[in-house]
């Protein structure tokens, strides 16, 4: 069925139209205007309205590149429904290469926001009113924090046979975490409105990790195909089914010192296994970082300098750990160099 016109941020798109829109968000103290730039692809046929956004934390730039490649994909030229793509949500943080807003607030703890609140609250309210409330489905792109890296993973609140669960299954990340909602997050707000939302976590802040970017693009396209937004068959070999983690925990530094890691991201580890050793610069004092459970390393610190109690290794626990290990090995073997990201 033919689409109706689509209205967003004061603009009206006709079926088959593609438009870049600059949404005014604030002014710098130099009086320079600041915008959140979005691109909307409004298909000729009816379908869902998918919001894909990156950079809600300004230093998480893998998502910015994922959105760029998604918009270059030939697949979206025959779109059913509407794609709203926001490469950089937190433009303040992106400019300063930092996670936070100028007032040190985390934008992903400010939803639903208020147009009379803090800077973060005002930006969240603007995003909610102008962009988020138009979506029927959301994929929110993240990475690990500064000096931390994450194995590609989906985080979502999963209910059996829910639209969110179907999206998570289609994405094809090797690990899915049934993650609790955090108050003030975009995911919390979207779920409260009945909008299914996935958070894709992969790679490290302030880095382009190809092993995180390319699977992110492919995963979004797979979800769009599952939602019937895209036609045609999946051309690449599908990864092994993702495994659902039943919980996770952090292994922490036992003392202050310098970390010597012994395991890599994605490794299978056993309860009590030594993941790394922390020692002072002279080697007089040394302590083991020990796994508290059987599981898979889905996140780890990339900075060897550690304070006592600092989280160093994120371990996900699985009921069927062999299947989880197989899924991760399948994912790693499927990674191919990308010379032309036109999927």
C-alpha positions in Angstrom: 0.0 0.0 0.0 1.3 3.5 -0.8 2.7 5.6 2.0 1.1 8.8 3.3 3.4 11.9 3.6 5.6 11.8 6.7 6.0 14.8 9.0 9.1 15.3 11.2 10.9 18.3 12.7 8.8 20.8 10.9 9.2 19.1 7.5 6.9 17.0 5.3 8.3 14.2 3.2 6.4 12.7 0.2 6.6 9.0 -0.6 10.0 8.2 -2.2 11.6 11.4 -0.8 15.0 11.5 1.0 15.9 14.6 3.1 18.6 15.8 5.4 17.3 18.0 8.2 19.2 20.1 10.7 17.3 20.3 14.0 18.4 23.4 16.0 19.4 22.3 19.5 21.4 25.2 21.1 24.0 27.9 20.5 27.6 27.7 21.7 28.7 30.6 23.9 30.3 32.0 20.7 26.8 32.5 19.4 27.5 29.7 16.8 24.3 27.7 16.2 24.4 24.0 16.9 22.2 21.4 15.2 21.4 17.7 15.4 21.5 16.5 11.8 19.2 13.7 10.7 18.5 12.0 7.4 15.1 10.7 6.7 14.4 8.1 3.9 10.6 7.9 3.3 9.8 4.8 1.2 7.0 4.6 -1.3 5.3 1.7 0.5 3.9 1.5 4.0 6.0 0.0 6.7 7.6 0.6 10.1 9.4 3.8 11.1 12.9 2.8 12.2 15.1 5.2 14.2 18.8 4.3 14.1 21.0 6.6 16.2 24.6 6.9 17.2 26.7 9.1 19.4 24.3 9.6 22.3 27.6 9.4 24.2 29.8 11.8 22.2 32.9 9.7 22.2 31.3 6.5 20.9 32.1 7.0 17.3 31.7 3.5 15.9 27.9 4.2 15.8 28.5 7.3 13.7 30.3 5.2 11.0 27.6 2.5 11.2 24.9 5.1 10.4 27.0 6.6 7.5 27.4 3.2 5.9 23.8 2.3 6.4 22.8 5.5 4.5 25.1 4.5 1.7 23.7 1.0 1.4 21.9 0.3 -1.9 19.4 -1.8 0.0 17.5 1.2 1.4 16.8 2.5 -2.1 13.7 0.3 -2.2 12.6 0.9 1.4 9.1 0.1 2.7 8.4 2.3 5.6 10.6 5.1 6.9 14.2 5.3 8.1 15.3 8.1 10.5 19.1 8.1 10.8 20.9 10.2 13.4 24.6 9.8 13.2 25.5 12.1 16.2 22.9 12.7 18.9 25.2 14.3 21.5 26.8 17.0 19.3 28.3 18.8 22.3 30.2 15.6 23.4 31.1 14.7 19.8 32.8 18.1 19.3 34.7 17.8 22.6 35.4 14.0 22.1 33.8 13.3 25.4 31.0 11.0 26.6 29.2 13.8 28.4 27.4 17.1 27.9 29.2 20.4 29.0 27.6 20.2 32.4 29.0 16.6 32.8 25.5 15.1 32.6 25.0 11.8 30.7 22.4 12.5 28.0 21.4 8.8 28.2 20.1 9.4 31.7 18.1 12.5 30.9 15.0 11.1 29.2 12.2 12.0 28.8 13.6 15.4 29.7 12.0 18.8 30.1 12.1 22.0 28.1 12.6 23.8 31.4 15.2 21.5 32.9 19.0 21.1 32.7 20.8 21.2 29.4 20.6 17.4 29.2 16.9 17.5 30.0 16.2 20.1 27.4 18.1 18.2 24.7 16.3 14.9 25.7 12.9 16.7 25.5 13.8 18.1 22.0 14.9 14.6 20.8 11.8 13.0 22.2 9.4 15.5 20.6 11.1 16.0 17.3 12.5 12.6 16.5 12.0 9.7 19.0 8.2 9.9 19.2 7.9 9.4 15.5 9.5 5.9 15.6 7.9 2.5 15.8 11.2 0.7 16.2 14.6 1.9 17.5 18.2 0.7 17.3 20.6 2.6 19.5 24.3 2.3 18.8 26.9 2.3 21.6 30.5 1.3 22.4 32.4 0.6 25.5 33.5 3.6 27.6 36.9 5.3 27.3 39.7 2.7 27.5 37.1 -0.2 27.5 36.1 -2.4 24.6 33.0 -4.5 24.2 32.5 -7.7 22.2 29.6 -7.1 19.7 26.4 -7.7 21.7 22.8 -6.7 21.9 21.2 -5.4 25.1 17.5 -5.4 25.4 14.6 -6.2 27.7 13.4 -9.5 26.2 10.0 -11.0 26.6 9.1 -14.3 24.9 7.7 -13.8 21.4 8.0 -10.0 21.7 8.9 -7.7 18.8 12.1 -6.8 20.7 13.1 -10.5 20.9 12.4 -11.0 17.2 14.6 -7.9 16.4 17.4 -9.2 18.7 17.3 -12.6 17.0 17.4 -11.1 13.6 20.4 -8.8 14.3 22.9 -11.6 14.5 25.2 -10.4 17.3 27.0 -13.3 19.0 25.7 -12.4 22.4 22.4 -11.0 23.7 22.0 -9.7 27.2 18.6 -9.5 28.7 19.5 -6.2 30.3 17.5 -4.3 32.9 16.2 -0.9 31.9 18.1 2.1 33.3 15.9 5.0 34.3 16.5 8.1 32.2 17.9 6.1 29.2 16.5 6.3 25.7 15.8 2.6 26.0 13.8 3.0 29.2 11.7 5.9 27.6 11.1 4.0 24.4 10.0 0.8 26.2 7.6 2.8 28.4 5.9 4.0 25.2 5.7 0.4 23.8 8.5 1.0 21.2 10.7 -2.0 20.8 14.4 -1.0 21.1 17.7 -2.7 20.8 21.0 -1.3 22.1 24.0 -2.5 20.1 27.3 -2.4 22.0 30.6 -3.0 20.2 34.1 -1.7 20.2 35.9 1.1 22.1 35.3 4.8 22.5 37.2 7.2 20.2 38.2 4.3 17.9 36.9 2.9 14.6 36.8 -0.9 15.1 36.0 -2.6 11.8 35.1 -5.8 13.5 32.4 -3.8 15.4 31.2 -1.5 12.5 30.7 -3.9 9.7 28.6 -6.4 11.7 26.6 -3.5 13.1 25.6 -2.4 9.5 24.7 -6.0 8.6 22.7 -6.5 11.7 20.6 -3.4 11.1 19.9 -4.5 7.6 18.9 -8.0 8.8 16.5 -6.4 11.3 15.0 -4.3 8.6 14.5 -7.3 6.4 12.8 -9.1 9.3 10.4 -6.2 9.6 9.7 -6.3 5.9 11.2 -2.9 5.4 13.7 -4.3 2.8 13.1 -6.8 0.0 15.4 -9.4 -1.3 17.4 -12.2 0.4 20.3 -12.0 2.8 23.3 -12.3 0.6 25.9 -13.0 3.3 26.1 -16.2 5.3 24.0 -15.9 8.4 26.0 -16.2 11.7 25.3 -18.9 14.3 22.3 -18.1 16.4 23.0 -15.6 19.2 23.1 -16.9 22.7 21.2 -15.3 25.5 23.2 -14.5 28.6 21.5 -15.1 31.9 23.6 -12.6 33.8 27.0 -10.9 33.9 29.5 -9.7 36.4 32.8 -7.8 36.5 36.2 -9.1 37.7 38.0 -6.3 39.5 41.5 -5.3 40.3 42.6 -6.7 43.7 45.3 -4.0 44.2 46.5 -0.9 42.6 49.1 -1.4 39.8 49.7 -2.3 36.2 47.6 -5.0 34.5 49.2 -7.8 32.5 46.2 -9.5 30.7 46.1 -13.2 30.2 42.8 -13.6 28.2 41.3 -11.8 25.2 38.0 -10.4 24.4 35.5 -13.2 23.5 37.5 -15.9 25.4 35.7 -18.6 27.3 36.8 -18.6 31.0 36.1 -20.8 34.0 35.2 -19.8 37.6 38.5 -19.2 39.5 40.5 -18.7 36.3 43.2 -16.1 36.4 42.3 -13.4 33.8 45.3 -11.2 34.4 47.8 -10.1 37.0 48.2 -6.6 38.6 51.5 -5.6 40.0 53.1 -2.4 41.2 55.9 -1.0 39.0 58.6 -2.7 41.0 56.8 -6.1 41.1 56.9 -6.2 44.9 53.2 -6.5 45.3 51.1 -8.7 42.8 47.5 -9.8 42.7 45.5 -12.0 40.4 42.3 -10.9 38.7 40.0 -13.9 39.0 36.8 -14.8 37.2 33.9 -15.2 39.6 31.9 -17.4 37.2 32.1 -19.6 34.1 31.4 -17.5 31.1 32.6 -15.5 28.1 34.6 -12.2 28.2 32.3 -9.7 26.6 34.1 -6.5 27.8 37.5 -5.6 29.1 39.7 -2.7 30.0 42.2 -1.6 27.4 44.2 0.6 29.8 46.9 -1.4 31.8 46.8 1.1 34.7 44.3 0.0 37.4 43.1 1.1 40.7 42.0 -1.4 43.4 38.4 -2.4 42.8 38.4 -1.1 39.2 36.3 -3.2 36.8 38.6 -5.0 34.3 36.8 -7.9 32.7 33.1 -8.2 32.0 32.0 -11.8 32.1 28.7 -13.0 30.7 27.1 -16.2 32.1 25.3 -18.7 29.9 23.2 -21.8 30.6 24.8 -23.4 27.5 28.3 -22.1 27.4 29.4 -24.4 24.6 26.8 -23.0 22.3 27.8 -19.4 23.3 31.4 -20.2 22.5 30.4 -21.7 19.1 28.3 -18.5 18.3 31.3 -16.3 19.1 33.7 -18.5 17.1 31.2 -18.4 14.2 31.0 -14.6 14.4 34.8 -14.2 14.5 35.3 -16.5 11.5 32.6 -14.6 9.5 34.5 -11.3 9.7 35.8 -10.2 6.4 37.7 -7.1 5.3 35.3 -4.6 3.8 36.5 -2.7 0.8 33.2 -1.2 -0.3 30.6 -1.0 2.4 27.6 -1.0 0.0 25.7 -4.0 1.5 
